[in-house]
Amino acid sequence: MNIASVSFHCSAPDLDSCPDGTLPEFAFIGRSNVGKSSLLNMLADKQKLARVSPTPGFTKLINFFTVDKTWRLVDLPGYGFAQVAREDRAQFNQAVADYLEHRKNLCCIFLLIDSGLPPQNIDLEFVQWLAGHALPFVLVFTKTDRGTPEAVAANIAAFTARIAGWFEQLPEVYQCSATTARGRSELLGGIAATLAAGPAVDEPKPPAAPLPPEVEPPFSLEVRAGTFRDKGANEKKRLKGARPW
């Protein structure tokens, strides 16, 4: 996929403020300081598209970018940052949850994980939340240039091992670096494959699978012991004409 143009469309504080749902959307989310803004800039090949800030949790609105006038990149606020009032945190989490659960033209969620860290509870819990709502997502391990190949591979293996029991088939895994542009062609190739398959923008989402008792919506900050094995949760959302991510 070659990107000819990327432009900022709008920012939305909640689902009702989002733009019309006529274009397919691909949403990016991750723990604060995971390198999301840098990855989006690398993906779009536009260094100032998403603002990179040293302050964790800088992105607080849902930001929409139109690509080639045919689809959108969606920059979602990161989860887990501490510099926000408790009442604002609740509203912030609910806005993200509403978008992920109810946005009809959302094709896939790219969940960013820091490859330099062992499995973090907050990331594991968010995977549980996505699976419990039958949402289509892939795992994107970022900052692969910052550690040795052996350390990166070990962290990825540890993470996938922790979630393996929750799925009949593991989500697709990408390895990326905003510094070296590693993974750019693979990510764009995945997006292109879904767009070429012609997902039905207005297709309703399937009913959400029951959340396991250890997960509290929209998502809390602690993973409790136990495994998640629910048949409904193993079924990812299938878009009409598109491959199940």
ZAPAKE-258448 format. One record per atom (N, C-alpha, C): x, y, z; atom name; residue in three letters. Coordinates in steps of 0.2 Angstrom, whole numbers. Example, Ala and Ser with C-alpha at 12.3 -4.5 7.8 and 13.67 -1.06 7.14 Angstrom:
<nodes>
    east   north      up   atom   type
      66     -28      39      N    ALA
      62     -22      39     CA    ALA
      66     -16      39      C    ALA
      64     -11      35      N    SER
      68      -5      36     CA    SER
      64       0      39      C    SER
</nodes>
This chain:
<nodes>
    east   north      up   atom   type
       4      -6       0      N    MET
       0       0       0     CA    MET
       4       6       0      C    MET
       3      11      -5      N    ASN
       6      17      -5     CA    ASN
       1      23      -2      C    ASN
       3      27       2      N    ILE
      -1      32       5     CA    ILE
       1      38       2      C    ILE
      -4      41      -2      N    ALA
      -3      48      -5     CA    ALA
      -5      54      -1      C    ALA
     -10      53       3      N    SER
     -11      59       7     CA    SER
     -14      57      14      C    SER
     -12      61      19      N    VAL
     -15      60      26     CA    VAL
     -17      67      29      C    VAL
     -23      67      31      N    SER
     -25      74      34     CA    SER
     -29      73      41      C    SER
     -28      77      45      N    PHE
     -32      77      51     CA    PHE
     -39      79      50      C    PHE
     -43      75      52      N    HIS
     -51      76      51     CA    HIS
     -54      80      57      C    HIS
     -54      77      63      N    CYS
     -57      80      69     CA    CYS
     -55      76      75      C    CYS
     -56      79      81      N    SER
     -55      76      87     CA    SER
     -62      76      90      C    SER
     -64      70      94      N    ALA
     -70      69      97     CA    ALA
     -69      67     104      C    ALA
     -73      70     109      N    PRO
     -73      68     116     CA    PRO
     -77      62     118      C    PRO
     -81      60     113      N    ASP
     -86      54     115     CA    ASP
     -88      51     108      C    ASP
     -92      46     108      N    LEU
     -94      43     102     CA    LEU
     -99      47      98      C    LEU
    -103      51     102      N    ASP
    -108      55      98     CA    ASP
    -105      60      94      C    ASP
     -99      62      96      N    SER
     -95      68      92     CA    SER
     -91      65      87      C    SER
     -91      58      86      N    CYS
     -87      56      80     CA    CYS
     -89      58      74      C    CYS
     -85      58      68      N    PRO
     -88      59      62     CA    PRO
     -92      54      59      C    PRO
     -95      55      53      N    ASP
    -100      50      50     CA    ASP
     -96      44      49      C    ASP
    -100      38      49      N    GLY
     -97      32      48     CA    GLY
     -96      29      41      C    GLY
     -95      33      36      N    THR
     -95      31      29     CA    THR
     -88      28      27      C    THR
     -83      29      31      N    LEU
     -76      27      29     CA    LEU
     -74      21      34      C    LEU
     -71      16      32      N    PRO
     -68      11      37     CA    PRO
     -63      14      41      C    PRO
     -62      12      47      N    GLU
     -58      15      52     CA    GLU
     -54       9      55      C    GLU
     -47      11      57      N    PHE
     -42       7      60     CA    PHE
     -40      10      66      C    PHE
     -41       8      72      N    ALA
     -40      11      78     CA    ALA
     -33       9      81      C    ALA
     -29      13      84      N    PHE
     -23      12      88     CA    PHE
     -24      14      95      C    PHE
     -22       9      99      N    ILE
     -23      10     107     CA    ILE
     -17       6     110      C    ILE
     -15       9     116      N    GLY
     -10       5     120     CA    GLY
      -9       9     126      C    GLY
      -5       6     131      N    ARG
      -3       9     137     CA    ARG
       1      16     136      C    ARG
       0      20     140      N    SER
       3      27     139     CA    SER
      11      26     139      C    SER
      14      29     134      N    ASN
      21      29     133     CA    ASN
      23      23     129      C    ASN
      19      20     126      N    VAL
      20      14     122     CA    VAL
      23      16     115      C    VAL
      23      22     113      N    GLY
      26      24     107     CA    GLY
      20      25     101      C    GLY
      14      26     103      N    LYS
       8      26      98     CA    LYS
       9      32      93      C    LYS
      10      38      96      N    SER
      11      43      91     CA    SER
      16      43      86      C    SER
      22      40      89      N    SER
      28      39      84     CA    SER
      26      34      79      C    SER
      23      29      81      N    LEU
      21      23      76     CA    LEU
      16      26      71      C    LEU
      11      30      73      N    LEU
       6      33      68     CA    LEU
      10      37      63      C    LEU
      15      41      66      N    ASN
      19      46      61     CA    ASN
      23      41      56      C    ASN
      26      36      59      N    MET
      29      32      54     CA    MET
      25      28      49      C    MET
      19      26      51      N    LEU
      15      23      47     CA    LEU
      12      27      41      C    LEU
      11      34      43      N    ALA
       8      38      38     CA    ALA
      14      42      34      C    ALA
      20      40      37      N    ASP
      26      44      34     CA    ASP
      25      51      34      C    ASP
      23      54      40      N    LYS
      22      61      41     CA    LYS
      24      62      48      C    LYS
      29      65      49      N    GLN
      32      65      56     CA    GLN
      28      70      61      C    GLN
      24      74      59      N    LYS
      20      79      63     CA    LYS
      13      77      63      C    LYS
      11      71      61      N    LEU
       4      70      60     CA    LEU
       1      69      67      C    LEU
       4      65      71      N    ALA
       2      64      78     CA    ALA
       7      67      83      C    ALA
       5      71      87      N    ARG
      10      75      92     CA    ARG
      13      70      97      C    ARG
      20      70      97      N    VAL
      23      66     101     CA    VAL
      25      70     107      C    VAL
      23      67     113      N    SER
      24      71     119     CA    SER
      28      67     125      C    SER
      32      70     129      N    PRO
      36      66     134     CA    PRO
      31      65     140      C    PRO
      25      68     140      N    THR
      20      67     145     CA    THR
      16      62     144      C    THR
      16      56     148      N    PRO
      11      51     147     CA    PRO
       4      53     147      C    PRO
       0      50     143      N    GLY
      -7      52     142     CA    GLY
      -9      58     139      C    GLY
      -4      61     135      N    PHE
      -5      67     132     CA    PHE
     -12      67     127      C    PHE
     -13      62     124      N    THR
     -19      61     120     CA    THR
     -25      60     124      C    THR
     -30      64     124      N    LYS
     -36      63     128     CA    LYS
     -42      63     124      C    LYS
     -42      65     118      N    LEU
     -47      64     113     CA    LEU
     -47      59     108      C    LEU
     -52      57     105      N    ILE
     -52      52     100     CA    ILE
     -50      56      93      C    ILE
     -44      55      90      N    ASN
     -42      59      85     CA    ASN
     -43      55      78      C    ASN
     -45      58      73      N    PHE
     -47      55      67     CA    PHE
     -42      58      61      C    PHE
     -39      53      57      N    PHE
     -35      56      52     CA    PHE
     -38      52      45      C    PHE
     -39      56      40      N    THR
     -41      53      34     CA    THR
     -36      51      29      C    THR
     -35      45      27      N    VAL
     -30      43      23     CA    VAL
     -33      42      15      C    VAL
     -30      45      11      N    ASP
     -31      45       4     CA    ASP
     -39      45       2      C    ASP
     -42      49       7      N    LYS
     -49      50       6     CA    LYS
     -54      44       6      C    LYS
     -51      38       8      N    THR
     -54      32       8     CA    THR
     -55      28      14      C    THR
     -51      30      19      N    TRP
     -51      26      26     CA    TRP
     -48      31      31      C    TRP
     -49      29      37      N    ARG
     -46      33      43     CA    ARG
     -42      29      48      C    ARG
     -37      33      50      N    LEU
     -33      30      56     CA    LEU
     -36      34      62      C    LEU
     -37      30      67      N    VAL
     -40      33      73     CA    VAL
     -35      32      79      C    VAL
     -33      38      82      N    ASP
     -28      38      87     CA    ASP
     -32      39      94      C    ASP
     -33      33      98      N    LEU
     -36      33     104     CA    LEU
     -32      35     110      C    LEU
     -35      38     115      N    PRO
     -31      39     121     CA    PRO
     -28      33     124      C    PRO
     -22      34     126      N    GLY
     -19      28     130     CA    GLY
     -22      27     136      C    GLY
     -21      21     139      N    TYR
     -24      19     145     CA    TYR
     -18      18     150      C    TYR
     -20      19     157      N    GLY
     -15      18     162     CA    GLY
     -11      24     164      C    GLY
     -12      30     162      N    PHE
      -8      36     164     CA    PHE
     -11      38     170      C    PHE
      -7      42     174      N    ALA
      -9      44     181     CA    ALA
     -11      51     182      C    ALA
      -9      55     177      N    GLN
      -9      62     178     CA    GLN
     -16      65     175      C    GLN
     -22      62     179      N    VAL
     -28      64     177     CA    VAL
     -33      63     183      C    VAL
     -37      67     184      N    ALA
     -42      67     190     CA    ALA
     -46      60     189      C    ALA
     -48      57     195      N    ARG
     -52      51     195     CA    ARG
     -58      52     191      C    ARG
     -62      57     192      N    GLU
     -68      58     188     CA    GLU
     -67      59     181      C    GLU
     -61      62     179      N    ASP
     -60      63     172     CA    ASP
     -58      56     169      C    ASP
     -54      52     173      N    ARG
     -52      45     171     CA    ARG
     -58      41     169      C    ARG
     -63      41     173      N    ALA
     -69      37     172     CA    ALA
     -73      39     165      C    ALA
     -73      46     164      N    GLN
     -76      48     158     CA    GLN
     -72      46     152      C    GLN
     -65      47     153      N    PHE
     -61      45     147     CA    PHE
     -61      38     145      C    PHE
     -61      33     150      N    ASN
     -62      26     149     CA    ASN
     -68      24     146      C    ASN
     -74      28     148      N    GLN
     -80      26     145     CA    GLN
     -81      28     138      C    GLN
     -78      34     136      N    ALA
     -78      36     129     CA    ALA
     -74      31     125      C    ALA
     -68      29     127      N    VAL
     -65      24     123     CA    VAL
     -69      17     122      C    VAL
     -72      15     128      N    ALA
     -76       9     128     CA    ALA
     -82      10     123      C    ALA
     -85      15     123      N    ASP
     -91      16     119     CA    ASP
     -89      16     111      C    ASP
     -83      19     110      N    TYR
     -81      19     103     CA    TYR
     -79      12     101      C    TYR
     -75       8     105      N    LEU
     -73       2     103     CA    LEU
     -79      -3     102      C    LEU
     -84      -2     107      N    GLU
     -90      -7     107     CA    GLU
     -95      -5     101      C    GLU
     -96       1     100      N    HIS
    -102       3      96     CA    HIS
    -100       6      89      C    HIS
     -94       7      88      N    ARG
     -92      11      81     CA    ARG
     -93       6      76      C    ARG
     -98       6      71      N    LYS
    -100       1      66     CA    LYS
     -95       0      61      C    LYS
     -91       6      59      N    ASN
     -86       6      54     CA    ASN
     -79       4      56      C    ASN
     -79       2      62      N    LEU
     -72       0      65     CA    LEU
     -70      -7      62      C    LEU
     -65      -7      58      N    CYS
     -63     -13      55     CA    CYS
     -58     -17      60      C    CYS
     -53     -14      63      N    CYS
     -48     -18      67     CA    CYS
     -45     -13      72      C    CYS
     -44     -16      78      N    ILE
     -40     -12      83     CA    ILE
     -33     -15      83      C    ILE
     -28     -10      83      N    PHE
     -21     -12      84     CA    PHE
     -19     -10      91      C    PHE
     -18     -16      95      N    LEU
     -16     -15     102     CA    LEU
      -9     -15     102      C    LEU
      -6      -9     105      N    LEU
       1      -8     105     CA    LEU
       4     -11     112      C    LEU
       9     -15     111      N    ILE
      13     -17     117     CA    ILE
      20     -16     117      C    ILE
      23     -13     122      N    ASP
      30     -12     123     CA    ASP
      34     -18     123      C    ASP
      38     -19     118      N    SER
      42     -26     117     CA    SER
      48     -26     122      C    SER
      49     -20     125      N    GLY
      55     -20     130     CA    GLY
      53     -22     137      C    GLY
      47     -24     138      N    LEU
      44     -25     145     CA    LEU
      41     -32     145      C    LEU
      42     -36     151      N    PRO
      38     -42     152     CA    PRO
      31     -41     152      C    PRO
      27     -46     151      N    PRO
      19     -44     151     CA    PRO
      17     -40     157      C    PRO
      13     -35     155      N    GLN
      11     -30     160     CA    GLN
       3     -32     162      C    GLN
       1     -32     168      N    ASN
      -5     -33     170     CA    ASN
     -11     -29     166      C    ASN
      -9     -23     165      N    ILE
     -14     -18     162     CA    ILE
     -15     -20     155      C    ILE
     -10     -22     151      N    ASP
     -11     -24     144     CA    ASP
     -14     -31     144      C    ASP
     -13     -36     148      N    LEU
     -16     -42     148     CA    LEU
     -24     -41     150      C    LEU
     -25     -37     154      N    GLU
     -32     -35     156     CA    GLU
     -36     -32     150      C    GLU
     -33     -28     146      N    PHE
     -36     -25     140     CA    PHE
     -37     -30     135      C    PHE
     -32     -35     134      N    VAL
     -34     -40     129     CA    VAL
     -40     -44     132      C    VAL
     -41     -46     138      N    GLN
     -46     -49     140     CA    GLN
     -53     -45     139      C    GLN
     -52     -39     140      N    TRP
     -58     -34     138     CA    TRP
     -60     -35     131      C    TRP
     -55     -34     127      N    LEU
     -57     -35     119     CA    LEU
     -60     -41     117      C    LEU
     -57     -47     120      N    ALA
     -59     -54     119     CA    ALA
     -66     -54     121      C    ALA
     -67     -52     127      N    GLY
     -74     -53     130     CA    GLY
     -79     -49     126      C    GLY
     -78     -44     122      N    HIS
     -82     -41     118     CA    HIS
     -82     -43     111      C    HIS
     -79     -48     109      N    ALA
     -78     -51     103     CA    ALA
     -76     -45      97      C    ALA
     -71     -41      99      N    LEU
     -69     -36      95     CA    LEU
     -63     -38      91      C    LEU
     -62     -37      85      N    PRO
     -56     -39      81     CA    PRO
     -50     -35      82      C    PRO
     -45     -38      84      N    PHE
     -39     -34      85     CA    PHE
     -32     -38      84      C    PHE
     -27     -35      83      N    VAL
     -20     -38      82     CA    VAL
     -16     -35      87      C    VAL
     -10     -38      89      N    LEU
      -5     -36      93     CA    LEU
       1     -33      90      C    LEU
       3     -27      92      N    VAL
       8     -23      88     CA    VAL
      14     -22      94      C    VAL
      19     -26      94      N    PHE
      24     -25      98     CA    PHE
      29     -19      96      C    PHE
      29     -14     100      N    THR
      33      -8      98     CA    THR
      40      -8     101      C    THR
      44      -3      98      N    LYS
      51      -1     101     CA    LYS
      56      -7     100      C    LYS
      55     -11      95      N    THR
      59     -17      94     CA    THR
      66     -16      93      C    THR
      68      -9      92      N    ASP
      75      -7      91     CA    ASP
      79      -6      97      C    ASP
      75      -6     103      N    ARG
      78      -4     109     CA    ARG
      81     -10     113      C    ARG
      79     -16     111      N    GLY
      82     -21     115     CA    GLY
      85     -26     110      C    GLY
      89     -31     113      N    THR
      92     -36     109     CA    THR
      86     -40     106      C    THR
      87     -43     100      N    PRO
      82     -48      97     CA    PRO
      80     -53     102      C    PRO
      85     -56     105      N    GLU
      83     -61     110     CA    GLU
      78     -59     116      C    GLU
      80     -53     118      N    ALA
      75     -50     124     CA    ALA
      68     -49     121      C    ALA
      68     -46     115      N    VAL
      62     -44     112     CA    VAL
      58     -51     111      C    VAL
      61     -56     108      N    ALA
      58     -62     106     CA    ALA
      55     -65     113      C    ALA
      59     -65     118      N    ALA
      57     -68     125     CA    ALA
      51     -64     128      C    ALA
      51     -58     127      N    ASN
      45     -54     130     CA    ASN
      39     -55     126      C    ASN
      39     -56     119      N    ILE
      34     -57     115     CA    ILE
      31     -64     116      C    ILE
      36     -69     117      N    ALA
      34     -76     118     CA    ALA
      30     -76     125      C    ALA
      33     -73     130      N    ALA
      30     -73     137     CA    ALA
      23     -70     137      C    ALA
      22     -65     133      N    PHE
      15     -61     132     CA    PHE
      10     -66     129      C    PHE
      12     -69     123      N    THR
       7     -73     120     CA    THR
       6     -80     124      C    THR
      11     -82     128      N    ALA
      10     -88     132     CA    ALA
       4     -86     137      C    ALA
       5     -80     140      N    ARG
       0     -78     145     CA    ARG
      -7     -78     142      C    ARG
      -8     -76     136      N    ILE
     -15     -76     133     CA    ILE
     -17     -82     129      C    ILE
     -13     -86     128      N    ALA
     -14     -92     124     CA    ALA
     -21     -96     126      C    ALA
     -22     -96     132      N    GLY
     -27    -100     135     CA    GLY
     -34     -97     134      C    GLY
     -34     -91     131      N    TRP
     -40     -87     131     CA    TRP
     -43     -87     124      C    TRP
     -39     -90     119      N    PHE
     -41     -90     112     CA    PHE
     -40     -97     109      C    PHE
     -45     -99     104      N    GLU
     -43    -105     100     CA    GLU
     -38    -103      95      C    GLU
     -37     -97      93      N    GLN
     -32     -95      88     CA    GLN
     -29     -88      91      C    GLN
     -23     -88      92      N    LEU
     -20     -81      94     CA    LEU
     -21     -76      89      C    LEU
     -22     -69      92      N    PRO
     -22     -64      87     CA    PRO
     -16     -63      83      C    PRO
     -16     -60      77      N    GLU
     -10     -59      73     CA    GLU
      -5     -54      77      C    GLU
       1     -56      76      N    VAL
       7     -52      80     CA    VAL
      11     -48      75      C    VAL
      12     -42      76      N    TYR
      17     -38      72     CA    TYR
      23     -35      77      C    TYR
      28     -35      74      N    GLN
      34     -32      77     CA    GLN
      36     -25      74      C    GLN
      36     -20      77      N    CYS
      37     -13      74     CA    CYS
      42      -9      78      C    CYS
      45      -4      74      N    SER
      50       1      77     CA    SER
      48       7      73      C    SER
      46      13      77      N    ALA
      45      19      73     CA    ALA
      52      22      71      C    ALA
      58      20      74      N    THR
      64      23      73     CA    THR
      67      20      66      C    THR
      66      13      65      N    THR
      69      10      59     CA    THR
      64       9      54      C    THR
      57      10      55      N    ALA
      51       9      51     CA    ALA
      50       1      50      C    ALA
      53      -3      55      N    ARG
      51     -10      54     CA    ARG
      44     -11      55      C    ARG
      41     -15      51      N    GLY
      34     -17      52     CA    GLY
      29     -13      48      C    GLY
      32      -7      45      N    ARG
      27      -3      42     CA    ARG
      24      -6      36      C    ARG
      27      -9      32      N    SER
      24     -13      26     CA    SER
      19     -18      28      C    SER
      21     -22      33      N    GLU
      17     -27      36     CA    GLU
      10     -24      38      C    GLU
      10     -19      42      N    LEU
       4     -16      45     CA    LEU
       0     -13      39      C    LEU
       3      -9      35      N    LEU
      -1      -7      29     CA    LEU
      -3     -12      25      C    LEU
       0     -18      24      N    GLY
      -2     -23      20     CA    GLY
      -8     -26      23      C    GLY
      -8     -27      30      N    GLY
     -14     -30      33     CA    GLY
     -20     -25      32      C    GLY
     -19     -19      33      N    ILE
     -25     -14      32     CA    ILE
     -27     -14      24      C    ILE
     -23     -15      20      N    ALA
     -24     -15      13     CA    ALA
     -28     -21      11      C    ALA
     -27     -27      14      N    ALA
     -30     -33      13     CA    ALA
     -37     -33      15      C    ALA
     -39     -29      21      N    THR
     -45     -29      24     CA    THR
     -49     -24      19      C    THR
     -46     -18      17      N    LEU
     -50     -14      13     CA    LEU
     -51     -17       6      C    LEU
     -47     -21       3      N    ALA
     -48     -24      -3     CA    ALA
     -54     -29      -3      C    ALA
     -54     -32       3      N    ALA
     -60     -37       4     CA    ALA
     -67     -34       4      C    ALA
     -67     -27       5      N    GLY
     -73     -24       5     CA    GLY
     -77     -25      11      C    GLY
     -75     -23      17      N    PRO
     -79     -24      23     CA    PRO
     -86     -20      23      C    PRO
     -91     -23      25      N    ALA
     -97     -19      25     CA    ALA
     -97     -14      31      C    ALA
     -97      -8      30      N    VAL
     -96      -2      35     CA    VAL
    -102      -2      39      C    VAL
    -108      -4      37      N    ASP
    -114      -3      41     CA    ASP
    -116     -10      44      C    ASP
    -112     -15      43      N    GLU
    -114     -22      46     CA    GLU
    -114     -21      54      C    GLU
    -120     -23      57      N    PRO
    -120     -23      64     CA    PRO
    -115     -28      67      C    PRO
    -113     -26      73      N    LYS
    -108     -31      77     CA    LYS
    -112     -36      80      C    LYS
    -109     -42      81      N    PRO
    -112     -47      85     CA    PRO
    -113     -46      92      C    PRO
    -118     -49      96      N    PRO
    -118     -48     103     CA    PRO
    -112     -49     106      C    PRO
    -110     -45     111      N    ALA
    -104     -46     115     CA    ALA
    -105     -52     119      C    ALA
     -99     -56     120      N    ALA
     -99     -62     124     CA    ALA
     -99     -59     131      C    ALA
    -101     -63     136      N    PRO
    -101     -61     143     CA    PRO
     -94     -60     145      C    PRO
     -93     -55     149      N    LEU
     -86     -54     152     CA    LEU
     -85     -59     157      C    LEU
     -78     -61     158      N    PRO
     -77     -65     163     CA    PRO
     -77     -62     170      C    PRO
     -78     -65     175      N    PRO
     -79     -61     182     CA    PRO
     -73     -57     184      C    PRO
     -67     -59     181      N    GLU
     -61     -55     184     CA    GLU
     -60     -49     180      C    GLU
     -65     -47     175      N    VAL
     -64     -41     171     CA    VAL
     -70     -36     173      C    VAL
     -68     -30     175      N    GLU
     -73     -25     176     CA    GLU
     -73     -20     171      C    GLU
     -79     -19     168      N    PRO
     -79     -14     162     CA    PRO
     -79      -7     165      C    PRO
     -77      -2     161      N    PRO
     -74      -3     154     CA    PRO
     -67      -6     154      C    PRO
     -63      -5     159      N    PHE
     -57      -9     160     CA    PHE
     -54      -6     166      C    PHE
     -52     -10     171      N    SER
     -49      -8     177     CA    SER
     -42      -8     177      C    SER
     -38      -8     182      N    LEU
     -31      -8     182     CA    LEU
     -28     -14     185      C    LEU
     -31     -19     186      N    GLU
     -29     -25     189     CA    GLU
     -31     -31     186      C    GLU
     -27     -36     185      N    VAL
     -29     -43     182     CA    VAL
     -29     -47     188      C    VAL
     -34     -51     189      N    ARG
     -35     -56     194     CA    ARG
     -33     -62     192      C    ARG
     -32     -67     196      N    ALA
     -30     -74     194     CA    ALA
     -36     -77     191      C    ALA
     -34     -82     186      N    GLY
     -39     -86     183     CA    GLY
     -38     -86     176      C    GLY
     -42     -90     172      N    THR
     -41     -91     165     CA    THR
     -48     -89     162      C    THR
     -48     -87     156      N    PHE
     -54     -85     152     CA    PHE
     -55     -89     146      C    PHE
     -60     -94     147      N    ARG
     -62     -98     142     CA    ARG
     -69     -98     141      C    ARG
     -71     -94     136      N    ASP
     -78     -93     135     CA    ASP
     -79     -94     127      C    ASP
     -83     -98     125      N    LYS
     -84    -100     118     CA    LYS
     -85     -93     114      C    LYS
     -90     -89     117      N    GLY
     -92     -83     113     CA    GLY
     -86     -79     112      C    GLY
     -82     -78     117      N    ALA
     -76     -73     117     CA    ALA
     -71     -76     112      C    ALA
     -71     -82     111      N    ASN
     -66     -84     106     CA    ASN
     -68     -82      99      C    ASN
     -74     -80      98      N    GLU
     -76     -78      91     CA    GLU
     -75     -71      90      C    GLU
     -70     -69      86      N    LYS
     -69     -62      84     CA    LYS
     -74     -60      79      C    LYS
     -75     -53      79      N    LYS
     -80     -51      74     CA    LYS
     -78     -52      67      C    LYS
     -82     -55      63      N    ARG
     -81     -56      56     CA    ARG
     -84     -51      52      C    ARG
     -80     -47      48      N    LEU
     -83     -42      44     CA    LEU
     -85     -46      37      C    LEU
     -90     -44      34      N    LYS
     -93     -46      28     CA    LYS
     -87     -45      23      C    LYS
     -85     -51      20      N    GLY
     -80     -51      15     CA    GLY
     -73     -49      17      C    GLY
     -72     -49      23      N    ALA
     -65     -48      25     CA    ALA
     -63     -53      30      C    ALA
     -56     -54      30      N    ARG
     -53     -59      34     CA    ARG
     -54     -58      41      C    ARG
     -55     -63      45      N    PRO
     -56     -62      53     CA    PRO
     -49     -60      56      C    PRO
     -48     -54      58      N    TRP
     -41     -52      61     CA    TRP
     -41     -55      68      C    TRP
</nodes>
